[in-house]
């Protein structure tokens, strides 16, 4: 198994771990915000895990961006940008995922600065929900949500 395949598999498996943790964090933050619940140690720990997995996913994705055949196709030949997958991996996917990770980071940082529990839950919920919509929308429109990557 070559380096590219190992990274691609790690990126793929980490996606599922990240989506599970994001779902858990989002449900807890929405319940805490709407139910005026306490922001507990579990919320902080899972928020940190979500952030760590998101950063790992971004790091793996950035490495793949430079070694993937889809990202590298068209780098020197502008005519290849007409191909939907090249455009998707070179521009759409990477941009959307960087923004999504930034939103997760901003939500986590804002929640740490908030003074009351409901406000902490609210900030995590809003930023995480926007990130999830961006992630799911970007992956789903190319059929990649369930792992149908062409390369």
N, CA and C atoms as a LAMMPS dump frame, in Angstrom:
ITEM: TIMESTEP
0
ITEM: NUMBER OF ATOMS
453
ITEM: BOX BOUNDS ff ff ff
-5.0000000000000000e+02 5.0000000000000000e+02
-5.0000000000000000e+02 5.0000000000000000e+02
-5.0000000000000000e+02 5.0000000000000000e+02
ITEM: ATOMS id mol type element x y z
1 1 1 N 0.856 -1.18 0
2 1 2 C 0 0 0
3 1 3 C 0.899 1.24 0
4 2 1 N 0.64 2.14 -0.921
5 2 2 C 1.475 3.33 -1.021
6 2 3 C 0.987 4.436 -0.08
7 3 1 N 1.793 5.483 0.026
8 3 2 C 1.528 6.599 0.94
9 3 3 C 0.192 7.272 0.631
10 4 1 N -0.083 7.484 -0.649
11 4 2 C -1.336 8.123 -1.054
12 4 3 C -2.55 7.312 -0.582
13 5 1 N -2.511 6.012 -0.783
14 5 2 C -3.627 5.144 -0.395
15 5 3 C -3.824 5.145 1.118
16 6 1 N -2.739 5.125 1.858
17 6 2 C -2.832 5.166 3.331
18 6 3 C -3.482 6.467 3.782
19 7 1 N -3.013 7.581 3.244
20 7 2 C -3.591 8.882 3.622
21 7 3 C -5.052 8.991 3.208
22 8 1 N -5.373 8.503 2.017
23 8 2 C -6.752 8.554 1.536
24 8 3 C -7.672 7.74 2.452
25 9 1 N -7.202 6.573 2.889
26 9 2 C -7.997 5.746 3.802
27 9 3 C -8.148 6.404 5.167
28 10 1 N -7.062 6.992 5.681
29 10 2 C -7.148 7.717 6.957
30 10 3 C -8.128 8.88 6.857
31 11 1 N -8.049 9.602 5.752
32 11 2 C -8.952 10.737 5.526
33 11 3 C -10.406 10.256 5.47
34 12 1 N -10.617 9.122 4.835
35 12 2 C -11.964 8.56 4.717
36 12 3 C -12.5 8.082 6.067
37 13 1 N -11.709 7.329 6.808
38 13 2 C -12.171 6.805 8.098
39 13 3 C -12.332 7.911 9.135
40 14 1 N -11.447 8.888 9.102
41 14 2 C -11.562 10.007 10.04
42 14 3 C -12.842 10.798 9.784
43 15 1 N -13.278 10.826 8.528
44 15 2 C -14.528 11.523 8.186
45 15 3 C -15.69 10.965 8.993
46 16 1 N -15.761 9.638 9.095
47 16 2 C -16.869 9.022 9.823
48 16 3 C -16.77 9.306 11.317
49 17 1 N -15.567 9.244 11.861
50 17 2 C -15.382 9.572 13.278
51 17 3 C -15.776 11.026 13.533
52 18 1 N -15.356 11.912 12.651
53 18 2 C -15.683 13.333 12.796
54 18 3 C -17.189 13.566 12.704
55 19 1 N -17.854 12.941 11.745
56 19 2 C -19.301 13.124 11.62
57 19 3 C -20.054 12.592 12.836
58 20 1 N -19.58 11.495 13.413
59 20 2 C -20.205 10.977 14.644
60 20 3 C -20.044 11.962 15.8
61 21 1 N -18.838 12.47 15.975
62 21 2 C -18.582 13.411 17.073
63 21 3 C -19.33 14.722 16.837
64 22 1 N -19.349 15.204 15.599
65 22 2 C -20.082 16.432 15.295
66 22 3 C -21.568 16.257 15.612
67 23 1 N -22.129 15.11 15.247
68 23 2 C -23.539 14.852 15.525
69 23 3 C -23.799 14.873 17.03
70 24 1 N -22.939 14.217 17.789
71 24 2 C -23.089 14.181 19.243
72 24 3 C -22.996 15.586 19.838
73 25 1 N -21.987 16.342 19.415
74 25 2 C -21.797 17.707 19.92
75 25 3 C -22.984 18.588 19.532
76 26 1 N -23.441 18.461 18.313
77 26 2 C -24.554 19.283 17.848
78 26 3 C -25.833 18.987 18.627
79 27 1 N -26.121 17.714 18.846
80 27 2 C -27.321 17.346 19.611
81 27 3 C -27.225 17.879 21.038
82 28 1 N -26.077 17.675 21.683
83 28 2 C -25.912 18.158 23.066
84 28 3 C -25.987 19.684 23.146
85 29 1 N -25.388 20.359 22.176
86 29 2 C -25.402 21.824 22.233
87 29 3 C -26.799 22.378 21.957
88 30 1 N -27.521 21.777 21.029
89 30 2 C -28.892 22.218 20.777
90 30 3 C -29.789 21.967 21.992
91 31 1 N -29.628 20.791 22.607
92 31 2 C -30.408 20.489 23.809
93 31 3 C -30.035 21.432 24.951
94 32 1 N -28.771 21.726 25.098
95 32 2 C -28.324 22.637 26.145
96 32 3 C -28.78 24.058 25.917
97 33 1 N -28.765 24.48 24.664
98 33 2 C -29.194 25.841 24.325
99 33 3 C -30.704 25.989 24.489
100 34 1 N -31.459 25.106 23.845
101 34 2 C -32.914 25.228 23.859
102 34 3 C -33.517 24.811 25.201
103 35 1 N -32.846 23.888 25.88
104 35 2 C -33.333 23.43 27.19
105 35 3 C -32.706 24.17 28.354
106 36 1 N -31.892 25.181 28.037
107 36 2 C -31.203 25.978 29.054
108 36 3 C -30.432 25.082 30.046
109 37 1 N -29.695 24.139 29.475
110 37 2 C -28.936 23.198 30.286
111 37 3 C -27.557 23.715 30.649
112 38 1 N -26.929 22.988 31.538
113 38 2 C -25.573 23.341 31.968
114 38 3 C -24.556 22.905 30.922
115 39 1 N -23.495 23.671 30.821
116 39 2 C -22.375 23.325 29.951
117 39 3 C -21.414 22.525 30.818
118 40 1 N -21.387 21.227 30.582
119 40 2 C -20.648 20.327 31.463
120 40 3 C -19.273 19.988 30.899
121 41 1 N -18.519 19.275 31.702
122 41 2 C -17.172 18.85 31.301
123 41 3 C -17.236 17.986 30.036
124 42 1 N -18.286 17.164 29.916
125 42 2 C -18.464 16.328 28.729
126 42 3 C -18.611 17.187 27.476
127 43 1 N -19.318 18.301 27.588
128 43 2 C -19.488 19.2 26.443
129 43 3 C -18.144 19.783 26.009
130 44 1 N -17.362 20.179 26.97
131 44 2 C -16.044 20.725 26.668
132 44 3 C -15.132 19.661 26.051
133 45 1 N -15.167 18.448 26.607
134 45 2 C -14.308 17.365 26.113
135 45 3 C -14.693 16.95 24.695
136 46 1 N -15.984 16.808 24.445
137 46 2 C -16.403 16.396 23.099
138 46 3 C -16.192 17.533 22.093
139 47 1 N -16.323 18.768 22.544
140 47 2 C -16.017 19.902 21.676
141 47 3 C -14.548 19.908 21.294
142 48 1 N -13.687 19.595 22.247
143 48 2 C -12.254 19.501 21.962
144 48 3 C -11.939 18.351 21.022
145 49 1 N -12.628 17.223 21.225
146 49 2 C -12.436 16.073 20.334
147 49 3 C -12.887 16.404 18.914
148 50 1 N -14.014 17.098 18.818
149 50 2 C -14.512 17.505 17.5
150 50 3 C -13.497 18.411 16.802
151 51 1 N -12.977 19.361 17.537
152 51 2 C -12.002 20.286 16.97
153 51 3 C -10.729 19.555 16.547
154 52 1 N -10.255 18.652 17.384
155 52 2 C -9.057 17.879 17.057
156 52 3 C -9.247 17.023 15.816
157 53 1 N -10.392 16.34 15.719
158 53 2 C -10.677 15.52 14.54
159 53 3 C -10.839 16.382 13.288
160 54 1 N -11.439 17.556 13.449
161 54 2 C -11.603 18.47 12.306
162 54 3 C -10.246 18.954 11.802
163 55 1 N -9.354 19.282 12.722
164 55 2 C -8.017 19.728 12.317
165 55 3 C -7.225 18.587 11.686
166 56 1 N -7.367 17.38 12.218
167 56 2 C -6.703 16.22 11.624
168 56 3 C -7.231 15.985 10.213
169 57 1 N -8.544 16.077 10.043
170 57 2 C -9.152 15.89 8.725
171 57 3 C -8.633 16.929 7.739
172 58 1 N -8.523 18.157 8.205
173 58 2 C -8.003 19.227 7.348
174 58 3 C -6.54 18.97 6.981
175 59 1 N -5.735 18.58 7.944
176 59 2 C -4.327 18.294 7.677
177 59 3 C -4.174 17.168 6.659
178 60 1 N -4.919 16.071 6.861
179 60 2 C -4.865 14.96 5.909
180 60 3 C -5.334 15.42 4.526
181 61 1 N -6.39 16.218 4.502
182 61 2 C -6.906 16.723 3.234
183 61 3 C -5.923 17.624 2.513
184 62 1 N -5.229 18.467 3.263
185 62 2 C -4.245 19.352 2.632
186 62 3 C -3.08 18.559 2.051
187 63 1 N -2.646 17.535 2.769
188 63 2 C -1.574 16.688 2.223
189 63 3 C -2.068 15.999 0.947
190 64 1 N -3.284 15.443 1.015
191 64 2 C -3.851 14.783 -0.162
192 64 3 C -4.021 15.751 -1.325
193 65 1 N -4.315 16.986 -1.01
194 65 2 C -4.503 17.994 -2.054
195 65 3 C -3.271 18.095 -2.951
196 66 1 N -2.107 17.956 -2.35
197 66 2 C -0.875 18.114 -3.121
198 66 3 C -0.364 16.816 -3.743
199 67 1 N -0.863 15.668 -3.286
200 67 2 C -0.368 14.413 -3.868
201 67 3 C -1.435 13.634 -4.626
202 68 1 N -2.686 14.049 -4.54
203 68 2 C -3.77 13.346 -5.213
204 68 3 C -3.71 13.541 -6.722
205 69 1 N -3.987 12.481 -7.467
206 69 2 C -4.02 12.624 -8.921
207 69 3 C -5.089 13.625 -9.375
208 70 1 N -6.211 13.717 -8.678
209 70 2 C -7.258 14.657 -9.075
210 70 3 C -6.866 16.094 -8.799
211 71 1 N -6.169 16.324 -7.714
212 71 2 C -5.748 17.693 -7.422
213 71 3 C -4.605 18.116 -8.33
214 72 1 N -3.744 17.173 -8.67
215 72 2 C -2.589 17.527 -9.486
216 72 3 C -2.921 17.618 -10.968
217 73 1 N -3.95 16.888 -11.424
218 73 2 C -4.366 17.025 -12.823
219 73 3 C -4.808 18.45 -13.04
220 74 1 N -4.387 19.022 -14.105
221 74 2 C -4.821 20.373 -14.422
222 74 3 C -3.984 21.453 -13.772
223 75 1 N -3.03 21.065 -12.917
224 75 2 C -2.204 22.083 -12.286
225 75 3 C -1.415 22.878 -13.309
226 76 1 N -0.937 22.193 -14.331
227 76 2 C -0.154 22.866 -15.366
228 76 3 C -0.948 23.063 -16.647
229 77 1 N -2.106 22.413 -16.745
230 77 2 C -2.914 22.476 -17.96
231 77 3 C -4.286 23.06 -17.638
232 78 1 N -4.503 24.348 -17.906
233 78 2 C -5.77 24.986 -17.547
234 78 3 C -6.979 24.375 -18.251
235 79 1 N -6.776 23.676 -19.36
236 79 2 C -7.906 23.053 -20.053
237 79 3 C -8.512 21.913 -19.24
238 80 1 N -7.744 21.312 -18.365
239 80 2 C -8.259 20.227 -17.534
240 80 3 C -9.254 20.716 -16.481
241 81 1 N -9.311 22.015 -16.247
242 81 2 C -10.244 22.535 -15.25
243 81 3 C -11.686 22.404 -15.703
244 82 1 N -11.925 22.038 -16.963
245 82 2 C -13.281 21.793 -17.433
246 82 3 C -13.837 20.505 -16.849
247 83 1 N -13.004 19.638 -16.416
248 83 2 C -13.453 18.378 -15.858
249 83 3 C -14.027 18.614 -14.468
250 84 1 N -15.223 18.128 -14.257
251 84 2 C -15.958 18.404 -13.02
252 84 3 C -15.211 17.948 -11.769
253 85 1 N -14.584 16.781 -11.82
254 85 2 C -13.914 16.284 -10.612
255 85 3 C -12.665 17.094 -10.287
256 86 1 N -11.952 17.525 -11.312
257 86 2 C -10.751 18.325 -11.076
258 86 3 C -11.135 19.645 -10.431
259 87 1 N -12.145 20.287 -10.971
260 87 2 C -12.617 21.549 -10.402
261 87 3 C -13.099 21.324 -8.968
262 88 1 N -13.838 20.252 -8.76
263 88 2 C -14.354 19.964 -7.432
264 88 3 C -13.214 19.824 -6.418
265 89 1 N -12.232 18.972 -6.699
266 89 2 C -11.162 18.735 -5.735
267 89 3 C -10.174 19.891 -5.635
268 90 1 N -9.92 20.58 -6.742
269 90 2 C -8.959 21.688 -6.705
270 90 3 C -9.529 22.943 -6.061
271 91 1 N -10.843 23.138 -6.149
272 91 2 C -11.406 24.411 -5.699
273 91 3 C -12.542 24.264 -4.692
274 92 1 N -13.608 23.6 -5.08
275 92 2 C -14.812 23.568 -4.253
276 92 3 C -14.603 22.847 -2.918
277 93 1 N -14.13 21.615 -2.994
278 93 2 C -13.992 20.783 -1.798
279 93 3 C -13.052 21.422 -0.781
280 94 1 N -11.882 21.787 -1.214
281 94 2 C -10.896 22.319 -0.279
282 94 3 C -11.355 23.642 0.339
283 95 1 N -11.962 24.499 -0.458
284 95 2 C -12.431 25.784 0.066
285 95 3 C -13.532 25.582 1.098
286 96 1 N -14.51 24.756 0.769
287 96 2 C -15.624 24.522 1.689
288 96 3 C -15.147 23.882 2.993
289 97 1 N -14.217 22.949 2.9
290 97 2 C -13.769 22.262 4.111
291 97 3 C -12.897 23.162 4.99
292 98 1 N -12.099 24.013 4.397
293 98 2 C -11.324 24.973 5.193
294 98 3 C -12.276 25.911 5.937
295 99 1 N -13.303 26.38 5.244
296 99 2 C -14.288 27.258 5.886
297 99 3 C -15.024 26.51 6.999
298 100 1 N -15.391 25.251 6.766
299 100 2 C -16.094 24.464 7.781
300 100 3 C -15.237 24.277 9.035
301 101 1 N -13.97 23.961 8.854
302 101 2 C -13.076 23.793 10.015
303 101 3 C -12.896 25.132 10.731
304 102 1 N -12.806 26.209 9.978
305 102 2 C -12.712 27.539 10.598
306 102 3 C -13.963 27.841 11.426
307 103 1 N -15.135 27.479 10.924
308 103 2 C -16.376 27.688 11.675
309 103 3 C -16.386 26.88 12.969
310 104 1 N -15.924 25.647 12.895
311 104 2 C -15.852 24.815 14.1
312 104 3 C -14.891 25.446 15.103
313 105 1 N -13.762 25.94 14.621
314 105 2 C -12.782 26.593 15.489
315 105 3 C -13.37 27.853 16.126
316 106 1 N -14.046 28.674 15.347
317 106 2 C -14.642 29.907 15.856
318 106 3 C -15.707 29.59 16.904
319 107 1 N -16.528 28.584 16.635
320 107 2 C -17.555 28.197 17.606
321 107 3 C -16.96 27.727 18.91
322 108 1 N -15.922 26.945 18.843
323 108 2 C -15.251 26.449 20.054
324 108 3 C -14.623 27.611 20.829
325 109 1 N -13.941 28.491 20.125
326 109 2 C -13.302 29.637 20.771
327 109 3 C -14.343 30.565 21.396
328 110 1 N -15.408 30.84 20.657
329 110 2 C -16.461 31.717 21.174
330 110 3 C -17.136 31.104 22.394
331 111 1 N -17.302 29.796 22.397
332 111 2 C -17.945 29.149 23.547
333 111 3 C -17.057 29.217 24.79
334 112 1 N -15.764 29.164 24.6
335 112 2 C -14.849 29.265 25.743
336 112 3 C -14.851 30.669 26.336
337 113 1 N -15.122 31.664 25.494
338 113 2 C -15.147 33.049 25.967
339 113 3 C -16.497 33.438 26.575
340 114 1 N -17.537 32.673 26.267
341 114 2 C -18.869 32.995 26.785
342 114 3 C -18.891 32.818 28.301
343 115 1 N -19.722 33.604 28.958
344 115 2 C -19.742 33.595 30.422
345 115 3 C -20.804 32.682 31.014
346 116 1 N -21.906 32.473 30.305
347 116 2 C -22.951 31.605 30.874
348 116 3 C -23.117 30.338 30.031
349 117 1 N -23.682 29.31 30.638
350 117 2 C -23.79 27.995 30.01
351 117 3 C -24.648 27.994 28.744
352 118 1 N -25.782 28.671 28.801
353 118 2 C -26.674 28.697 27.634
354 118 3 C -25.988 29.374 26.449
355 119 1 N -25.278 30.426 26.703
356 119 2 C -24.55 31.125 25.643
357 119 3 C -23.461 30.228 25.052
358 120 1 N -22.807 29.437 25.866
359 120 2 C -21.785 28.498 25.373
360 120 3 C -22.423 27.485 24.438
361 121 1 N -23.538 26.902 24.88
362 121 2 C -24.246 25.937 24.032
363 121 3 C -24.712 26.581 22.731
364 122 1 N -25.219 27.789 22.818
365 122 2 C -25.743 28.499 21.648
366 122 3 C -24.644 28.731 20.617
367 123 1 N -23.487 29.184 21.051
368 123 2 C -22.395 29.459 20.126
369 123 3 C -21.903 28.174 19.443
370 124 1 N -21.754 27.116 20.227
371 124 2 C -21.327 25.84 19.646
372 124 3 C -22.375 25.352 18.649
373 125 1 N -23.648 25.437 19.028
374 125 2 C -24.729 24.941 18.163
375 125 3 C -24.777 25.695 16.838
376 126 1 N -24.723 26.992 16.883
377 126 2 C -24.857 27.793 15.661
378 126 3 C -23.686 27.56 14.711
379 127 1 N -22.474 27.683 15.211
380 127 2 C -21.311 27.521 14.337
381 127 3 C -21.168 26.083 13.836
382 128 1 N -21.459 25.123 14.694
383 128 2 C -21.358 23.724 14.283
384 128 3 C -22.433 23.39 13.258
385 129 1 N -23.625 23.894 13.441
386 129 2 C -24.705 23.64 12.484
387 129 3 C -24.377 24.219 11.112
388 130 1 N -23.841 25.41 11.072
389 130 2 C -23.447 26.012 9.789
390 130 3 C -22.344 25.168 9.139
391 131 1 N -21.38 24.718 9.937
392 131 2 C -20.302 23.868 9.406
393 131 3 C -20.86 22.553 8.863
394 132 1 N -21.803 21.954 9.576
395 132 2 C -22.397 20.682 9.125
396 132 3 C -23.148 20.871 7.813
397 133 1 N -23.908 21.938 7.699
398 133 2 C -24.631 22.21 6.447
399 133 3 C -23.64 22.365 5.292
400 134 1 N -22.557 23.066 5.535
401 134 2 C -21.534 23.258 4.509
402 134 3 C -20.865 21.933 4.136
403 135 1 N -20.498 21.142 5.132
404 135 2 C -19.843 19.852 4.88
405 135 3 C -20.768 18.908 4.121
406 136 1 N -21.962 18.718 4.648
407 136 2 C -22.9 17.775 4.034
408 136 3 C -23.298 18.248 2.634
409 137 1 N -23.554 19.529 2.481
410 137 2 C -23.927 20.048 1.172
411 137 3 C -22.829 19.877 0.142
412 138 1 N -21.596 20.128 0.546
413 138 2 C -20.468 20.007 -0.377
414 138 3 C -20.213 18.556 -0.764
415 139 1 N -20.314 17.654 0.193
416 139 2 C -20.078 16.236 -0.102
417 139 3 C -21.253 15.614 -0.844
418 140 1 N -22.471 15.963 -0.449
419 140 2 C -23.657 15.323 -1.018
420 140 3 C -23.868 15.666 -2.487
421 141 1 N -23.557 16.881 -2.89
422 141 2 C -23.846 17.244 -4.281
423 141 3 C -22.948 16.517 -5.28
424 142 1 N -21.876 15.899 -4.8
425 142 2 C -21.024 15.072 -5.664
426 142 3 C -21.153 13.587 -5.326
427 143 1 N -22.065 13.257 -4.421
428 143 2 C -22.266 11.851 -4.054
429 143 3 C -21.165 11.288 -3.182
430 144 1 N -20.437 12.137 -2.471
431 144 2 C -19.295 11.683 -1.673
432 144 3 C -19.639 11.466 -0.193
433 145 1 N -20.864 11.738 0.186
434 145 2 C -21.212 11.645 1.602
435 145 3 C -21.021 10.225 2.132
436 146 1 N -21.253 9.237 1.309
437 146 2 C -21.11 7.855 1.739
438 146 3 C -19.82 7.215 1.24
439 147 1 N -18.899 8.014 0.749
440 147 2 C -17.577 7.512 0.415
441 147 3 C -17.374 7.075 -1.014
442 148 1 N -18.121 7.573 -1.967
443 148 2 C -17.97 7.186 -3.372
444 148 3 C -16.903 8.029 -4.064
445 149 1 N -15.697 8.025 -3.538
446 149 2 C -14.616 8.82 -4.119
447 149 3 C -14.078 8.11 -5.354
448 150 1 N -13.956 8.81 -6.472
449 150 2 C -13.552 8.164 -7.722
450 150 3 C -12.092 7.744 -7.785
451 151 1 N -11.24 8.329 -6.969
452 151 2 C -9.8 7.985 -7.017
453 151 3 C -9.422 7.262 -5.764
